[in-house]
Amino acid sequence: RVKDEIVEYYGLPPERVEVIYNGVDTEVFNPRNVEAFRNEFRQKHGIHEDEVLILFLGSGFSRKGLVTLIRAAGILKATHWRDQPFRVCVVGKGRSKKYEAMAAQEGIASSVLFAGPIDEPERALAGADIFALPSIYEPFGCVYLEAMATGIPVIATRVAGASEVVQGTDAGAVVDDALSAGELAEKIAPYADAGLRAKAGLAGRAIAEEQSLDRKIEELLNLYTQYVNRGAKHKR
């Protein structure tokens, strides 16, 4: 995504822009966190084990698409998940009053929880069943990789750079229209199935390991070496 913007707005030839995705610490964000922190996080916030927990994790609620997620949760409650208990947990810094009012208007005030910012996001991810961040602009979004590394299905929007590593895999789903609550609800709905969530979690973890910090460091060093060597040849 960022490469496309650089090419479009700065007029650089595409072949001069190398893409290296963000990396994720696969030790800090790890499926074993689920056993360590899941119950603790859910009990702290009064979330029952039979409730599917959709996690929104990020600061800057407007750009991250919280309006769309709340509206999608209202659609889920009225249609796909009428018999499926669920909660939306919003973790991050932001003014929550207008979003609380919106949840009330959607008739889902009791289904949307605002937990505030957290110092250890891996604990929130460990307590979740689905990660959904319907950003309306996102150069990449490391948190998508953090969710995948934890073994949670992710729902990303097409405008998020991280959607490029999700698209065409079993790790989650990509929403084409970042402002469409209906499409978001459709993409979330199948993950009421625990088996599908487990399959997505395994696929996501495999992707995260491919995007580990160690691999990103190696890719960067290789790129720097390539350009240093190229410069040395030109000097000759």
CORQUI-V146350 format. One record per backbone hydrogen bond with DSSP energy under -1.0 kcal/mol. NH is the residue of the N-H (numbers start at 1). CO is the residue of the C=O. E is the energy in kcal/mol with one decimal. If there is no record, write none. Layout:
# CORQUI-V146350
nh->NH co->CO e->E
nh->NH co->CO e->E
This chain:
# CORQUI-V146350
nh->5 co->1 e->-1.8
nh->6 co->2 e->-2.6
nh->7 co->3 e->-2.7
nh->8 co->4 e->-2.4
nh->9 co->5 e->-3.0
nh->10 co->6 e->-2.2
nh->16 co->13 e->-2.1
nh->17 co->14 e->-1.7
nh->24 co->211 e->-1.5
nh->26 co->24 e->-1.1
nh->29 co->25 e->-2.3
nh->33 co->30 e->-2.2
nh->34 co->31 e->-1.6
nh->36 co->32 e->-1.4
nh->37 co->33 e->-3.5
nh->38 co->34 e->-1.8
nh->41 co->37 e->-2.6
nh->42 co->38 e->-2.4
nh->43 co->39 e->-2.7
nh->44 co->40 e->-2.0
nh->45 co->41 e->-1.3
nh->46 co->43 e->-1.1
nh->47 co->42 e->-3.0
nh->51 co->48 e->-1.6
nh->52 co->85 e->-2.4
nh->54 co->87 e->-3.0
nh->55 co->130 e->-3.1
nh->56 co->89 e->-2.9
nh->58 co->91 e->-2.5
nh->60 co->93 e->-1.4
nh->64 co->60 e->-2.0
nh->65 co->62 e->-1.2
nh->66 co->61 e->-2.3
nh->69 co->65 e->-1.8
nh->70 co->66 e->-2.6
nh->71 co->67 e->-2.2
nh->72 co->68 e->-2.3
nh->73 co->69 e->-2.5
nh->74 co->70 e->-1.8
nh->75 co->71 e->-1.8
nh->76 co->72 e->-2.6
nh->77 co->73 e->-2.4
nh->78 co->74 e->-1.6
nh->79 co->75 e->-1.8
nh->81 co->76 e->-2.8
nh->82 co->79 e->-1.1
nh->87 co->52 e->-2.4
nh->88 co->111 e->-3.3
nh->89 co->54 e->-2.8
nh->90 co->113 e->-3.4
nh->91 co->56 e->-3.3
nh->100 co->96 e->-2.6
nh->101 co->97 e->-2.2
nh->102 co->98 e->-1.8
nh->103 co->99 e->-2.3
nh->104 co->100 e->-2.0
nh->105 co->101 e->-2.2
nh->106 co->102 e->-1.9
nh->107 co->104 e->-1.2
nh->108 co->103 e->-2.8
nh->111 co->108 e->-1.7
nh->113 co->88 e->-3.4
nh->115 co->90 e->-2.5
nh->123 co->120 e->-1.9
nh->125 co->121 e->-2.4
nh->126 co->122 e->-1.7
nh->127 co->123 e->-1.0
nh->128 co->125 e->-1.0
nh->129 co->53 e->-2.7
nh->130 co->53 e->-2.0
nh->131 co->153 e->-2.7
nh->132 co->55 e->-2.4
nh->133 co->155 e->-2.0
nh->135 co->133 e->-1.9
nh->136 co->63 e->-2.7
nh->144 co->141 e->-1.5
nh->146 co->142 e->-2.1
nh->147 co->143 e->-2.2
nh->148 co->144 e->-2.3
nh->149 co->145 e->-2.9
nh->150 co->146 e->-1.2
nh->152 co->147 e->-2.0
nh->154 co->171 e->-1.7
nh->155 co->131 e->-2.5
nh->156 co->173 e->-2.3
nh->158 co->175 e->-2.8
nh->160 co->157 e->-1.7
nh->161 co->138 e->-2.0
nh->162 co->140 e->-1.8
nh->163 co->160 e->-1.9
nh->164 co->161 e->-1.9
nh->165 co->162 e->-1.5
nh->167 co->163 e->-2.9
nh->169 co->166 e->-1.8
nh->173 co->154 e->-2.2
nh->175 co->156 e->-3.1
nh->180 co->177 e->-1.9
nh->184 co->180 e->-2.0
nh->185 co->181 e->-2.6
nh->186 co->182 e->-2.0
nh->187 co->183 e->-2.1
nh->188 co->184 e->-2.0
nh->189 co->185 e->-2.5
nh->191 co->188 e->-2.1
nh->192 co->189 e->-1.6
nh->193 co->190 e->-1.7
nh->197 co->193 e->-2.0
nh->198 co->194 e->-2.3
nh->199 co->195 e->-2.1
nh->200 co->196 e->-2.5
nh->201 co->197 e->-2.5
nh->202 co->198 e->-1.9
nh->203 co->199 e->-2.0
nh->204 co->200 e->-2.8
nh->205 co->201 e->-2.2
nh->206 co->202 e->-1.9
nh->207 co->203 e->-1.8
nh->208 co->204 e->-2.7
nh->209 co->205 e->-2.2
nh->210 co->206 e->-1.3
nh->211 co->207 e->-1.2
nh->212 co->209 e->-1.0
nh->213 co->24 e->-1.5
nh->216 co->212 e->-2.2
nh->217 co->213 e->-2.6
nh->218 co->214 e->-2.0
nh->219 co->215 e->-2.5
nh->220 co->216 e->-2.5
nh->221 co->217 e->-2.6
nh->222 co->218 e->-2.4
nh->223 co->219 e->-2.1
nh->224 co->220 e->-2.8
nh->225 co->221 e->-2.6
nh->226 co->222 e->-2.2
nh->227 co->223 e->-2.0
nh->228 co->224 e->-2.7
nh->229 co->225 e->-2.6
nh->230 co->226 e->-1.9
nh->231 co->227 e->-2.3
nh->232 co->228 e->-2.2
nh->233 co->229 e->-1.9
nh->234 co->230 e->-1.7
nh->235 co->231 e->-1.7
nh->236 co->232 e->-1.2
